[in-house]
């Protein structure tokens, strides 16, 4: 569980509050650098993120009078909050490689291709991913394990990988939001002083609507995208898999170990590490690889030669050593988020947003917008929950809201939208695990748009909001001037 001691506007040293104008300088710089560098110049995000870090650091040191030690501490706190995500990224690279060599992912593909059809594949993927994520409490674990197999199955059925990735993420995040085992679900309840199960019940209707509409959209996509499978493709893939791996029921031992530990309540990191060991053991005992070769796969990945190029491409993986590109993006993004937090930029922007609301509806919409904005600039979903959750608690009390409304608002808009952002830890992870660019799967990741949209609809109509008093007269709301 992430720490919740990030500074809000009220806890920030009043003598060091940057003005709105000064706070906007690094923010606009980040937008410009990432827009021009990544969008126009087509650079990898590393360079634009470094430019943004330098600008924010210079502004913090020479304009806002923070010491280098202060700025370093901000970076260190952000990296510490994101450390679990970084470690999980390392492990996921290794886990995917060992599960390929063990025959686990090939086995899921082999049997999945025999029972799924193109027309039902996308909605079935979303629903299965939701069930698994709810059971284990982790969207990342779901996407990094079963999601990889779904990508292979979809390819065999002629479904474009971005569509499959979108369905995987929709189910993974919908199930994660409703799981009492989820870290973000527990965090949203904690920072808003809400009972966990009250928080989950408060999200249930909105999550069900967003997931239900998504499944209907995937069913419609399946009718269009799942036409005739290219002649012989499924049989070619299944023959190549069966000829290259021992595909008995034992190939699913790593899957059973990983999800069994998750269901028992073990945290994600040791659960995934156990999955790696199970994958290595299955590679040695079932697939006949030597002990040394199995651990070489852990480090260097897989490059299978099955006799079918499509299968070789689907099952190629990088292993632990291939994680450097991804980890460096996450470290840079977290460092930038730490600087923006330490200098008070994020707190000032959230506070200004709070002052701009005039009704319950605008408060809920503004909360969702602030959660997405924090995702955009901090690059991690924990901050998108912590900052607005701590900054806006008193304002929700003033407007007569039950705390479940705040917890629902920050998680509905904060948790699923991070995977839409290419430099966000969630976006980087999902793109890497599924081997689909963030901006490629984004149009098909319906839940990321529908979850906040349902929240906005509830805010505009007043349906589904929980409150204990009528709207106050705006003139009576205390001013912070």
C-alpha positions in Angstrom: 0.0 0.0 0.0 1.3 3.4 -0.9 1.9 6.0 1.7 -0.7 8.7 2.1 1.5 11.5 3.5 1.8 13.5 0.3 1.4 17.2 0.9 -2.0 18.8 0.2 -2.4 22.5 -0.2 -3.4 22.8 3.5 -0.4 20.9 4.8 2.0 22.7 2.5 4.2 25.4 4.0 2.1 28.6 3.4 5.2 30.7 2.9 6.3 28.5 0.0 3.0 28.3 -2.0 3.9 29.1 -5.6 1.4 31.4 -7.3 -0.8 30.0 -9.9 1.2 31.7 -12.6 4.5 30.2 -11.4 2.9 26.8 -10.9 1.8 26.8 -14.5 5.3 27.4 -15.9 6.6 23.9 -15.4 3.2 22.4 -16.2 3.0 24.2 -19.6 6.6 23.2 -20.1 5.8 19.5 -19.6 2.9 19.8 -22.0 5.0 21.5 -24.6 8.0 19.2 -24.3 6.0 16.0 -24.4 3.7 17.3 -27.1 6.5 18.5 -29.4 9.1 15.8 -28.5 6.9 12.8 -28.5 4.0 14.0 -30.7 5.7 16.0 -33.4 9.4 14.9 -33.4 8.4 11.2 -32.7 11.0 10.9 -30.0 10.9 8.2 -27.3 9.6 9.8 -24.1 13.0 9.7 -22.3 14.3 13.0 -23.8 11.1 15.1 -23.4 10.8 13.8 -19.8 14.4 14.8 -19.1 13.8 18.3 -20.5 10.7 18.5 -18.2 12.7 17.4 -15.2 15.4 20.0 -15.9 12.9 22.8 -16.4 10.9 21.9 -13.2 14.2 21.6 -11.2 15.5 25.0 -12.4 12.1 26.7 -11.6 12.0 25.0 -8.2 15.6 25.9 -7.3 16.0 29.5 -8.7 12.4 30.8 -8.8 10.6 29.0 -6.0 13.7 28.9 -3.7 13.8 25.2 -3.0 17.2 23.7 -2.2 18.7 21.0 -4.2 18.3 18.7 -1.2 14.5 19.6 -1.1 14.2 18.7 -4.7 16.1 15.5 -4.4 13.9 14.5 -1.4 10.8 15.0 -3.6 12.2 12.8 -6.3 13.2 10.2 -3.7 9.7 10.1 -2.1 8.1 9.7 -5.5 10.4 6.9 -6.5 9.8 5.2 -3.2 6.0 5.4 -3.7 6.5 3.9 -7.2 9.1 1.3 -6.2 6.7 -1.5 -6.1 5.5 -0.7 -9.6 9.2 -0.7 -10.8 9.9 -4.0 -9.2 6.7 -5.5 -10.6 7.8 -4.4 -14.1 11.1 -6.2 -13.6 9.4 -9.3 -12.5 6.7 -9.2 -15.2 9.4 -9.2 -18.0 10.9 -12.3 -16.5 7.5 -14.0 -15.7 6.3 -13.7 -19.3 9.5 -15.2 -20.6 9.5 -18.1 -18.2 5.8 -18.8 -18.8 6.5 -18.9 -22.6 9.3 -21.4 -22.1 7.2 -23.4 -19.6 4.4 -23.8 -22.2 1.9 -21.9 -20.0 1.2 -19.1 -22.5 1.4 -21.5 -25.5 -1.0 -23.8 -23.7 -3.5 -21.1 -23.1 -3.3 -20.1 -26.8 -3.6 -23.7 -28.0 -6.7 -24.4 -26.0 -8.2 -20.9 -26.3 -8.1 -21.2 -30.1 -10.1 -24.4 -30.0 -13.0 -22.9 -28.0 -13.2 -19.2 -28.8 -14.6 -17.7 -32.0 -13.9 -14.3 -33.5 -17.4 -13.0 -32.8 -17.4 -13.7 -29.1 -13.7 -13.2 -28.4 -13.6 -9.5 -27.5 -16.6 -9.5 -25.1 -15.5 -12.8 -23.6 -12.0 -11.4 -23.1 -13.3 -8.4 -21.2 -15.5 -10.5 -19.0 -12.9 -13.1 -18.2 -10.3 -10.4 -17.5 -12.8 -8.7 -15.1 -13.4 -11.9 -13.3 -9.7 -12.7 -12.9 -8.9 -9.1 -11.8 -11.7 -9.1 -9.2 -10.4 -12.4 -7.9 -6.7 -11.4 -7.5 -7.2 -7.7 -7.0 -4.7 -6.6 -9.6 -5.1 -5.3 -13.1 -1.4 -5.5 -13.7 -1.2 -9.2 -12.8 -4.2 -10.0 -15.0 -2.8 -8.1 -18.0 0.7 -9.4 -17.6 -0.3 -13.1 -17.4 -3.7 -14.0 -19.0 -3.6 -10.8 -21.1 -0.5 -12.0 -22.9 -2.2 -15.2 -23.9 -5.3 -13.4 -25.0 -3.2 -11.3 -27.4 -1.9 -14.5 -29.0 -5.4 -16.0 -29.2 -6.8 -12.9 -30.7 -4.1 -12.8 -33.3 -4.9 -16.4 -34.3 -8.5 -15.5 -34.7 -7.7 -12.5 -36.9 -8.6 -9.8 -34.2 -6.3 -6.8 -34.3 -4.0 -6.6 -31.2 -5.1 -3.1 -30.2 -8.7 -4.3 -30.0 -7.7 -7.2 -27.9 -5.5 -5.1 -25.6 -8.4 -2.6 -25.1 -10.8 -5.5 -24.1 -8.1 -6.9 -21.7 -7.6 -3.5 -20.0 -11.4 -2.8 -19.8 -12.0 -6.1 -17.9 -8.8 -5.8 -15.8 -9.5 -2.3 -14.5 -13.2 -2.9 -14.0 -12.5 -6.0 -11.9 -9.7 -4.3 -10.1 -12.0 -1.4 -9.0 -14.5 -3.8 -7.4 -12.0 -6.0 -5.7 -11.4 -5.7 -1.9 -7.9 -7.0 -2.6 -6.9 -4.1 -4.9 -4.3 -1.7 -3.6 -5.9 1.3 -5.3 -9.4 0.4 -4.0 -8.0 0.2 -0.5 -6.0 3.4 -1.0 -9.0 5.4 -2.2 -11.0 4.3 0.8 -8.1 5.1 3.2 -7.4 8.7 2.0 -11.1 9.6 2.1 -11.8 8.0 5.5 -14.4 5.7 3.9 -15.2 2.2 4.9 -13.7 -0.1 2.2 -17.0 -2.0 1.5 -19.0 1.3 1.4 -16.5 2.5 -1.2 -16.9 -0.6 -3.3 -20.7 -0.5 -3.1 -20.6 3.2 -4.0 -18.7 2.3 -7.2 -20.8 -0.7 -8.1 -23.4 0.9 -10.3 -21.1 3.1 -12.2 -18.6 0.3 -12.8 -21.4 -2.1 -13.9 -22.8 0.5 -16.4 -19.3 1.3 -17.9 -18.4 -2.4 -18.1 -21.7 -3.4 -19.6 -21.6 -0.7 -22.3 -18.0 -1.7 -23.1 -19.0 -5.3 -23.5 -21.8 -4.4 -25.9 -19.3 -2.3 -27.9 -16.9 -5.2 -28.0 -19.7 -7.5 -29.2 -20.4 -5.0 -32.0 -16.7 -4.8 -32.8 -16.5 -8.6 -32.9 -19.2 -8.8 -35.6 -17.1 -6.4 -37.8 -13.6 -7.4 -36.9 -14.1 -11.1 -36.6 -14.9 -12.0 -40.1 -13.6 -15.1 -41.8 -10.4 -16.4 -40.3 -7.6 -16.6 -42.9 -7.6 -20.2 -44.2 -5.6 -22.6 -42.1 -4.4 -19.9 -39.7 -5.8 -21.5 -36.5 -4.6 -24.9 -37.5 -1.2 -23.6 -38.4 -0.8 -22.0 -35.0 -2.1 -25.0 -33.0 0.2 -27.4 -35.0 3.2 -25.2 -34.4 2.5 -24.9 -30.7 1.8 -28.7 -30.3 5.0 -29.5 -32.1 7.2 -27.2 -30.0 5.9 -27.6 -26.5 4.7 -30.4 -24.3 1.1 -29.2 -23.7 -0.3 -31.4 -21.0 -2.3 -30.0 -18.1 0.9 -29.5 -16.2 1.8 -26.4 -18.2 -0.8 -24.6 -16.1 1.0 -25.2 -12.8 2.6 -21.6 -12.9 -0.8 -20.2 -13.5 -2.3 -22.1 -10.6 0.5 -21.1 -8.3 0.3 -17.5 -9.2 -3.4 -17.0 -9.0 -3.7 -19.4 -6.0 -1.3 -17.2 -4.0 -3.1 -14.1 -5.1 -6.5 -15.5 -4.1 -5.0 -16.5 -0.7 -4.1 -12.8 -0.2 -0.4 -12.6 -0.9 0.8 -9.3 -2.3 1.4 -8.9 -6.0 5.2 -8.9 -5.9 5.9 -12.1 -4.0 3.1 -13.8 -5.9 4.6 -12.9 -9.3 8.1 -14.0 -8.1 6.6 -17.3 -7.1 5.1 -17.5 -10.6 8.6 -17.0 -12.1 10.0 -19.9 -10.0 7.1 -22.1 -11.0 7.7 -21.2 -14.7 11.4 -22.1 -14.4 10.6 -25.3 -12.7 8.0 -26.3 -15.3 10.4 -25.4 -18.1 13.0 -27.8 -16.6 10.7 -30.7 -15.5 8.1 -30.7 -18.3 9.8 -29.0 -21.3 13.1 -30.8 -20.8 15.3 -27.7 -20.7 18.4 -27.6 -18.6 18.5 -25.7 -15.3 21.0 -23.2 -16.8 18.9 -22.8 -20.0 15.8 -22.1 -18.0 17.5 -19.3 -16.0 19.0 -17.9 -19.2 15.4 -17.5 -20.4 14.6 -15.7 -17.2 17.3 -13.2 -18.0 17.4 -13.0 -21.8 13.9 -14.0 -22.9 12.7 -16.3 -25.6 13.1 -16.6 -29.3 11.2 -19.8 -30.3 11.6 -21.5 -33.6 8.3 -23.3 -34.1 8.3 -23.4 -37.9 5.6 -20.7 -38.0 6.6 -17.1 -38.2 3.4 -15.9 -36.6 3.9 -18.1 -33.6 7.6 -17.1 -33.3 6.6 -13.4 -33.3 3.8 -13.9 -30.7 6.0 -15.9 -28.3 9.2 -13.8 -28.6 10.0 -12.1 -25.3 12.8 -10.1 -23.8 13.3 -11.4 -20.3 14.6 -9.4 -17.3 17.3 -7.7 -19.3 14.8 -6.3 -21.8 13.2 -4.1 -19.1 15.7 -1.2 -19.3 13.7 0.9 -21.8 10.5 0.6 -19.8 12.0 1.1 -16.3 13.9 4.2 -17.4 10.7 5.8 -18.7 9.0 5.0 -15.4 11.9 6.3 -13.3 12.0 9.6 -15.3 8.2 10.1 -15.1 8.2 9.4 -11.3 11.1 11.8 -10.8 9.2 14.5 -12.7 6.1 13.8 -10.6 8.1 14.1 -7.4 9.5 17.5 -8.4 6.0 18.8 -9.3 4.7 17.5 -5.9 7.7 18.8 -3.8 7.5 22.3 -5.3 3.8 22.5 -4.6 2.7 22.7 -8.2 0.3 19.8 -8.0 -1.2 21.0 -4.7 -1.7 24.5 -6.0 -3.5 23.3 -9.2 -5.7 21.0 -7.1 -6.5 23.8 -4.7 -7.4 26.2 -7.5 -9.7 23.6 -9.0 -11.4 23.3 -5.6 -12.0 27.0 -5.5 -13.6 27.0 -8.9 -16.5 24.7 -8.1 -20.0 26.1 -7.5 -22.2 23.1 -7.0 -22.2 19.4 -6.2 -22.1 18.5 -9.8 -19.2 20.8 -10.6 -17.3 19.5 -7.6 -17.6 15.9 -8.7 -16.7 16.7 -12.3 -13.7 18.8 -11.1 -12.6 16.0 -8.8 -12.5 13.6 -11.8 -10.6 16.2 -13.9 -8.1 16.7 -11.1 -7.5 12.9 -10.7 -6.8 12.7 -14.5 -4.5 15.8 -14.4 -2.5 14.4 -11.5 -2.2 11.1 -13.5 -0.9 13.2 -16.4 1.8 15.0 -14.5 2.8 12.5 -11.7 2.8 9.4 -13.9 1.4 7.1 -11.3 -2.1 6.3 -10.2 -1.4 6.4 -6.5 -0.9 10.2 -6.7 -4.1 10.6 -8.7 -5.9 9.1 -5.7 -3.9 10.7 -2.9 -3.7 14.3 -4.0 -7.4 15.1 -4.8 -8.5 12.7 -2.0 -6.6 14.7 0.6 -7.1 18.1 -0.9 -10.8 17.9 -1.4 -12.0 16.1 1.7 -13.1 19.2 3.6 -14.9 20.7 0.5 -17.0 17.5 0.2 -18.0 17.9 3.8 -19.0 21.5 3.1 -21.2 20.4 0.2 -22.9 17.8 2.4 -21.5 14.8 0.6 -20.9 11.4 2.1 -17.2 10.4 1.9 -18.1 7.6 -0.5 -18.8 10.2 -3.2 -15.2 11.5 -3.0 -13.7 8.0 -3.0 -15.9 7.0 -5.9 -15.0 10.1 -7.9 -11.2 9.8 -7.5 -11.1 6.1 -8.3 -13.5 6.3 -11.2 -11.4 8.9 -13.0 -8.0 8.1 -11.5 -7.4 4.4 -11.6 -8.5 3.5 -15.1 -7.2 6.5 -17.0 -3.5 6.2 -16.2 -3.1 3.4 -18.8 -4.1 5.9 -21.5 -0.9 8.0 -20.9 2.2 6.8 -22.7 4.6 8.0 -20.0 2.5 6.9 -17.1 3.6 3.8 -15.1 0.4 2.1 -16.0 0.5 3.0 -19.7 4.2 1.9 -20.0 3.5 -1.4 -18.2 0.4 -2.3 -20.3 2.1 -1.4 -23.6 5.1 -3.5 -22.6 3.3 -6.5 -21.3 0.8 -6.7 -24.2 3.3 -5.5 -26.8 0.8 -2.9 -28.1 1.6 0.9 -28.1 -0.5 2.9 -25.7 -1.9 5.2 -28.3 -2.8 2.2 -30.5 -5.0 0.5 -27.9 -6.4 3.7 -26.4 -9.3 4.0 -28.8 -10.5 0.5 -27.9 -9.9 0.8 -24.2 -13.6 1.8 -23.7 -13.7 1.6 -19.9 -11.1 4.4 -19.5 -13.6 6.8 -21.2 -16.8 5.3 -19.9 -15.9 5.2 -16.2 -15.3 8.9 -16.0 -18.2 9.6 -18.4 -20.6 7.7 -16.2 -19.3 9.7 -13.2 -19.9 13.0 -15.1 -23.4 11.8 -16.1 -24.2 11.1 -12.4 -22.9 14.5 -11.5 -24.9 16.4 -14.1 -28.1 14.5 -13.5 -27.7 14.1 -9.7 -28.5 10.4 -10.1 -26.2 8.1 -8.1 -24.7 10.9 -5.9 -24.7 10.4 -2.2 -25.2 13.5 -0.1 -26.6 14.5 3.3 -27.7 18.1 2.8 -29.0 20.4 0.1 -26.6 22.5 -2.1 -25.2 25.3 0.0 -25.4 28.9 -1.0 -22.0 29.5 -2.8 -21.7 32.7 -0.9 -21.6 30.7 2.3 -18.7 28.4 1.3 -15.6 29.6 3.1 -13.1 31.4 0.9 -9.4 30.5 1.1 -8.3 34.0 0.1 
